[in-house]
Amino acid sequence: MYFRALLLPLLVFVSTAKAQKIFAHNDYVQPVPFATAYEQRADFIEADVWVQNGKLVVVHDQPTTIAPTLDSLYIKPIAKLFTQYGDKVSPDRDYTFGLMIDVKDDPAVVLPKLIELLQENLSYFNRTANSKAIQVIVSGNRPRIDTYLDYPFLIQFDGRPSEVYDQETLQRVAMISDNFQSYSRWNGIGDIPDVDREKLKRIIKRAHNDNKPMRFWGAPDTPDAWKKLKKLGVDVISTDKVGEAVKEFH
């Protein structure tokens, strides 16, 4: 299924405390999608994806009017950058990013279309051939864990702390993500309550034990909150304020 043997295994993201990664949450709602996050050197860029009229479209809720396509908002601009800069997406040879596809529709319908689109642009999304290619990560409505190995290495998956993976499947998991609100109702003011901090630290440690970076969605989105999350060991800060977060940590 899906040409499993097409590509060789690759561990794409390794947890590290040395660099704070920035995740452009719901990038497509920004005044200038993709370009702003790219110019700010976001480490991950997120797009919510549905199927409309047989095409993958980017919109938060199920589309009722014609929505922009994934191809027009992200795939084509990425391809244009590689055409401009050769084997890299930027004049900065060290820069690349992950494209997070948050599947809002049926993954059995979305993923074949996504893989077909990536295969049409293979040289830009094949990290086993080019370490600076764009890694696509599937989140949201993901397929069953026991089918991850059936998909080509063009896509990796967004894991959850509650899920159990064998070692081979774990290589297909790019990061571990969860809802901050499941562990704490802290609003970003003052200190994180001690009980909540310990719960968060346990989840972060579990991800790090698997050598995976940790991300929370739904956390307070302020500079003080980012710094406290970083201190806890959160590797990937999810934010709607990419430019501000990049300046804070770089």
C-alpha distance (Angstrom), angle and dihedral (degrees) to the residues before:
residue distance angle dihedral
M1 . . .
Y2 3.82 . .
F3 3.81 93.3 .
R4 3.76 95.4 -73.4
A5 3.80 90.7 -174.5
L6 3.79 93.2 54.9
L7 3.77 94.9 99.3
L8 3.78 138.2 19.7
P9 3.82 124.6 -114.7
L10 3.76 118.9 -84.1
L11 3.77 132.1 -179.0
V12 3.76 99.6 -140.6
F13 3.76 107.2 179.7
V14 3.77 123.5 36.8
S15 3.77 119.4 -168.7
T16 3.77 113.2 -113.3
A17 3.76 136.1 167.5
K18 3.78 91.9 -153.7
A19 3.80 98.9 80.5
Q20 3.79 129.5 35.2
K21 3.79 109.5 -136.6
I22 3.81 119.6 -144.7
F23 3.80 121.4 -145.2
A24 3.81 117.8 -159.4
H25 3.80 100.1 -140.8
N26 3.83 114.8 -148.6
D27 3.79 89.8 -11.0
Y28 3.80 92.2 177.9
V29 3.84 92.2 71.0
Q30 3.80 91.9 60.6
P31 3.82 117.0 105.7
V32 3.81 89.0 -108.7
P33 3.82 108.9 27.7
F34 3.80 118.7 -148.2
A35 3.82 96.3 -6.0
T36 3.80 95.3 72.2
A37 3.81 95.1 47.4
Y38 3.79 90.2 43.9
E39 3.81 93.0 50.3
Q40 3.81 89.6 49.3
R41 3.82 89.5 50.7
A42 3.79 96.0 -120.5
D43 3.80 112.0 -171.2
F44 3.80 94.0 -142.3
I45 3.80 130.4 23.0
E46 3.81 120.7 -162.5
A47 3.79 130.5 -148.9
D48 3.83 126.7 178.0
V49 3.79 109.5 -138.5
W50 3.80 135.2 -157.3
V51 3.80 133.7 165.1
Q52 3.80 116.3 -110.7
N53 3.80 123.7 172.6
G54 3.79 90.0 -14.7
K55 3.82 94.5 -53.1
L56 3.78 133.5 101.6
V57 3.80 109.5 -110.2
V58 3.79 131.9 -173.9
V59 3.79 116.8 -128.6
H60 3.82 136.3 120.5
D61 3.80 100.2 -123.2
Q62 3.77 130.7 31.9
P63 3.79 103.9 -68.1
T64 3.79 119.1 -109.2
T65 3.81 94.3 171.9
I66 3.79 131.1 37.3
A67 3.81 108.0 -66.1
P68 3.82 128.8 -162.2
T69 3.77 114.7 -94.1
L70 3.79 126.8 -115.6
D71 3.78 87.0 -124.7
S72 3.81 94.5 56.9
L73 3.82 97.5 41.0
Y74 3.80 100.1 41.6
I75 3.81 119.2 -2.6
K76 3.80 98.5 54.0
P77 3.84 94.9 43.1
I78 3.81 89.6 50.1
A79 3.80 91.4 48.5
K80 3.81 90.1 49.6
L81 3.81 91.0 53.9
F82 3.80 92.3 51.2
T83 3.78 89.5 48.7
Q84 3.79 88.3 52.8
Y85 3.81 98.0 45.0
G86 3.79 102.8 30.4
D87 3.79 115.0 -134.8
K88 3.80 94.2 5.5
V89 3.80 138.4 61.1
S90 3.79 95.8 -131.2
P91 3.80 141.6 26.8
D92 3.81 83.1 -111.7
R93 3.80 100.2 83.7
D94 3.80 91.6 -159.0
Y95 3.80 94.9 58.0
T96 3.76 126.4 95.9
F97 3.80 133.2 132.0
G98 3.76 145.5 -156.5
L99 3.80 120.3 -108.9
M100 3.80 108.0 -144.1
I101 3.79 112.8 -153.4
D102 3.80 107.9 -161.2
V103 3.80 101.4 -160.2
K104 3.80 110.1 -145.1
D105 3.80 96.0 169.7
D106 3.81 133.0 56.2
P107 3.84 107.1 -51.6
A108 3.80 90.1 -147.9
V109 3.81 86.8 65.1
V110 3.81 99.8 33.8
L111 3.81 101.4 46.3
P112 3.82 99.3 56.4
K113 3.81 89.1 50.4
L114 3.80 91.2 46.6
I115 3.80 93.3 49.5
E116 3.80 91.2 48.0
L117 3.80 90.2 52.0
L118 3.80 92.0 49.1
Q119 3.78 93.0 47.1
E120 3.80 89.0 54.3
N121 3.81 86.2 58.0
L122 3.79 96.7 33.9
S123 3.80 100.6 148.7
Y124 3.83 91.3 57.5
F125 3.81 96.3 50.1
N126 3.80 104.2 33.9
R127 3.80 107.2 101.6
T128 3.78 92.9 174.9
A129 3.80 88.3 66.1
N130 3.82 97.6 34.0
S131 3.80 122.6 23.8
K132 3.82 89.5 -155.5
A133 3.80 94.5 55.8
I134 3.79 117.6 112.6
Q135 3.79 115.2 -91.6
V136 3.79 112.8 -142.7
I137 3.81 115.2 -148.0
V138 3.79 122.8 -165.8
S139 3.80 117.5 -142.4
G140 3.79 136.2 158.0
N141 3.80 111.5 39.5
R142 3.79 98.2 21.9
P143 3.80 126.7 177.2
R144 3.80 120.7 -104.7
I145 3.79 113.7 -67.1
D146 3.80 91.8 -121.7
T147 3.83 89.2 62.4
Y148 3.83 97.6 52.5
L149 3.79 91.5 97.0
D150 3.80 90.6 56.0
Y151 3.81 91.0 68.3
P152 3.81 125.9 80.7
F153 3.79 119.6 -104.0
L154 3.79 88.1 -108.4
I155 3.78 84.6 92.5
Q156 3.77 132.6 44.8
F157 3.79 127.6 -174.3
D158 3.78 138.4 -117.3
G159 3.80 107.1 -121.8
R160 3.80 132.4 -150.1
P161 3.82 129.6 -140.0
S162 3.81 90.8 -124.8
E163 3.80 93.5 57.8
V164 3.81 125.4 91.6
Y165 3.81 119.5 -144.8
D166 3.76 131.9 -173.8
Q167 3.80 115.1 -130.9
E168 3.81 95.3 -96.5
T169 3.80 93.6 49.1
L170 3.80 90.8 45.1
Q171 3.80 88.2 65.2
R172 3.80 87.4 64.4
V173 3.82 92.2 56.9
A174 3.81 113.7 92.5
M175 3.79 98.3 -172.8
I176 3.79 143.2 -19.0
S177 3.81 116.2 -108.6
D178 3.78 134.9 179.4
N179 3.78 144.0 162.5
F180 3.81 110.6 -85.7
Q181 3.81 88.9 -150.4
S182 3.81 89.5 66.0
Y183 3.80 88.5 68.3
S184 3.79 106.5 27.0
R185 3.80 143.1 13.4
W186 3.79 91.1 -157.0
N187 3.80 109.0 145.8
G188 3.79 97.6 -154.5
I189 3.82 95.4 -98.6
G190 3.78 117.8 117.5
D191 3.79 120.6 -20.1
I192 3.77 128.7 -23.0
P193 3.82 107.4 -103.8
D194 3.81 111.8 -100.4
V195 3.81 94.3 -120.2
D196 3.80 91.2 51.3
R197 3.80 92.4 45.5
E198 3.79 91.2 55.4
K199 3.81 91.8 49.5
L200 3.81 90.8 50.3
K201 3.80 92.4 46.8
R202 3.81 91.4 53.1
I203 3.80 92.1 53.1
I204 3.80 92.1 45.9
K205 3.81 91.3 49.0
R206 3.80 90.8 51.2
A207 3.82 90.7 54.4
H208 3.80 91.6 46.4
N209 3.79 91.1 49.8
D210 3.81 86.0 60.6
N211 3.82 89.0 47.6
K212 3.80 91.6 -114.4
P213 3.81 129.6 132.0
M214 3.80 117.5 -115.9
R215 3.80 126.8 -130.6
F216 3.80 131.8 178.4
W217 3.76 125.7 -160.9
G218 3.80 121.7 -157.6
A219 3.82 94.2 36.0
P220 3.82 121.4 138.2
D221 3.80 107.6 -78.7
T222 3.80 103.7 -142.2
P223 3.83 133.4 110.6
D224 3.80 92.0 -110.3
A225 3.80 91.5 50.4
W226 3.82 91.2 48.1
K227 3.80 90.7 53.6
K228 3.79 92.7 48.7
L229 3.80 91.3 48.7
K230 3.78 90.5 49.3
K231 3.79 90.0 51.1
L232 3.80 89.1 53.3
G233 3.80 89.3 55.1
V234 3.81 101.8 -100.0
D235 3.81 104.8 157.9
V236 3.80 100.2 -166.8
I237 3.81 121.3 45.4
S238 3.81 112.1 -154.3
T239 3.80 110.4 -150.3
D240 3.78 146.0 158.4
K241 3.83 87.9 -149.7
V242 3.78 101.5 67.7
G243 3.78 97.9 159.4
E244 3.80 92.6 50.4
A245 3.80 92.7 46.3
V246 3.79 93.3 48.8
K247 3.81 90.5 52.2
E248 3.81 90.1 48.5
F249 3.79 94.8 55.6
H250 3.80 106.9 26.0
